[in-house]
Amino acid sequence: MNGDKLKIKPGNKPEYRIGIDLGGTKAEVILLAKEGQECFRKRVATPVNTKNNYKSVLETIHTLVNQALSVVPPTDDYTIGVGIPGTMDKNTGMVQHANTTWLAGHYFKSDLEKKLEKEILMDNDANCFTLAEAVGGAATGYKIVFGIIMGTGCGGGLCIDGTIHSGNHGIAGEWGHFSIDPKGEKCFCGNVGCIDTVLSGPGMARSYKKKTGKDLPAEQIVNKARNNDQECMQIFDRFLDDFGKSVGGLISILDPDAIVIGGGLSNIPELYTTGIRKVKKYAYHQNVRTPVLKNFLGDSAGVFGAAWLGCDTGQALK
Ligand SMILES: [Zn+2]
């Protein structure tokens, strides 16, 4: 079950909140006290290439939780929230469509609950990002917030009134897997031409390779475009145009109060200038005012969002 089913009622505020942000390369834990103070934080490498990655990750999270608990008095209550790089089927709890492929097909939440001997909250990492930015980050104060991740892949999340809206199937906000190019690349999700294949770092690099036959990472493509390299300029212009189409379309459908962008590509300043002009061009309104914001919490959004899963987020920072 997704975290929103276990929303903590006001007045039932835990003494401590443990948040785990599980990524493809790192796993991080944070321990927050009742008033939001950070009491413990640690980041380790996510076990990969082990005999059994899944089992190793369960062990790693168990160890991180125990380390965080070492500073919690035994009589105090606590919650555990976990953000994962994948979506869970809302009815069965099985992980599906995980970028971290060894997680797919597992009942990760229930396996972790058995290991930790405690009920936990679990949600998609993009949802955790959106929750954190909506509650204590760049989009604080906005009612309907859509979070976009543009990094090694494209994810998204929707937060309404400080609570994650996970949708009928648990896929609300999966903006990255909307197909915008029927002749595009095959996506890991099985679809073709998803936003994920176009507006991610590897997507930009793939477009460049298709055009030139050469390998160049996204960061260098953007740099060379700024220095008037014609091929890079064409790739980058197309990228910003696709960004405009994708985000403009999103605004036309959802009309959120704010959009916040995270992930490595969120550091590209042109997204907030030319990119926003393109968004305005493609959205179904002549004077789009939706703020398109750069994240505030950076790398920390995932772990804060995980810690705040299921809590009355109005209380999170008080
Ligand atoms: Zn896809």
Boltz pocket constraint, residues with backbone or C-beta under 6 A from the ligand:
constraints:
  - pocket:
      binder: B
      contacts: [[A, 176], [A, 177], [A, 178], [A, 187], [A, 188], [A, 189], [A, 190], [A, 191], [A, 194], [A, 196]]
      max_distance: 6.0
